[in-house]
Amino acid sequence: MRRGAAWAAVIATALLLQSTVFAQIKLGGAKPELMYLITVALAMIEGPATGAIYGFAAGMGQDFLLNQPKGITALTLTLVGYVVGQIRQYIVSPSPALPVALVAAATAIGVLFYGFVAFLLGQLGTGFLFLLRTALLSALYNAILTPLLFPVLRRVAEQTRAKKVYRW
Amino acid sequence: MAIYKRERGTRLLVIGLVLASLMTITVDFRSGESGPLGILGRLSLSVISPIQEGIATVFRPIGSFFTDLGRIGSLKEENARLKAQLEELQGQQGQLQELQGEVKTLRDTLGLRDRLGFRTTGADVISETPSNFEASITIDAGSTHGVALDMPVIAADGLVGRVVRVADKWSKVLLIIDPNSSVGVRLAASREAGLLTGQRASDLRISLVDPETPVEPGEQVTTSGLGGVFPPGIPVGVVSHVVPDQGALEKQILVRPGVDFSRLAEVLVVLSNEVTAAPQQ
């Protein structure tokens, strides 16, 4: 319960930052995708099931609260959370570059997937080159933010982890 | 066995979430703004907009600082260009006064009236869309201020966009730089009409213009009034580039918007297209 509330607060904070602060601080014209970053971080820390659930929640939150076409981000982040969670189980590396690489790759592929689905629904008003450019720049932006935010998220996970009870 | 059951449970969970997402996409796609999800979206706008407004007030100077940092290189170049332009304009001032008299005579002759302004309401920009695929802003004027769907939005330097979603105290405005935006425009010199579409960070593009139409960079572009959404005469920008293309069916013209969308803070929503003031003498 406490863990769920903590992650819900993280997602809500990221949504507000995404629509205010980071809407104005752009990298080459692209904005960061904080929901992708948080979903990937959650999936790496908690596993595929939790990654998928919170990816769905974060995606729905972004679609509804930020007035975007409903459901596409939720679909994208559900799949991102699940896939990253699954991949993480098979990669054993203490390297700090791992979260950065995973966040960058997941963001790029996720944004491309979002663009593809939006294109199928006739809601993408840009060409493929712009989509590709946006995906790469967003991935780069997220990769830059990962070393700053991932330790914070891991700390939240550790602080809210249920304490083991030893019965004698 | 336990591990297999857990894997199966996870897969079922993901399938369920994917189906829920697909259902949401389908309902939203089919019912649009009038459906239950559209209503929820408007409610969400009412909930989150006050919070966004408060945070934006605090963090706007930070965002402006980073935006200005990125523009230092181009600002020097723009400064030199503007100085040269100022010298040229000062030289043309005498000719301009003569032309102004001529225009006044033509206007009197043709029975044209000066347009002084429309009935408007002011609004502040409280947030910009976080999406990389849509160019829109949220303003602090809604249905209680008389704002309705498809109302034009303007700023001091020209056309900003049109209202695409309305809540009671907030509205979403689709900017003219969005690729889904289309505006009927007219070239000032030739009076030729065309269709202006956005290209995000690139200059706006005018299409459906006769390839024989003479167009020069620097020519003013205003709204034409065709289409019924935007009243005629609102400045949009200036021609920045004309793409030479022999044998094309239409001329490709690029327009630099008059409004600086990275610094938009205050706008006016046009509540009525009727001229509210008496013609100037």
Interface residues (C-beta under 8 A of the other chain):
Chain A: L15 L16 Q18 S19 T20 V21 F22 A23 Q24 I25 K26 G29 A30 K31 E33 P48 A49 A52 I53 F56 G59 M60 Q62 D63 F64 L65 L66 N67 Q68 P69 K70 G71 I72 A74 L75 T78 L79 Y82 V111 Y114 G115 V117 A118 L121 L124 G125 T126 F130 L131 T134 S138
Chain B: G9 T10 L13 V14 L17 V18 A20 S21 L22 M23 T24 I25 T26 V27 D28 F29 L37 L40 G41 S44 L45 V47 I48 I51 Q52 I55 A56 F59 R60 I62 G63 S64 F66 T67 G70 S127 E128 T129 P130 S131 N132 F133 E134 S136 T138 R165 K172 D178 P179 N180 R200 A201
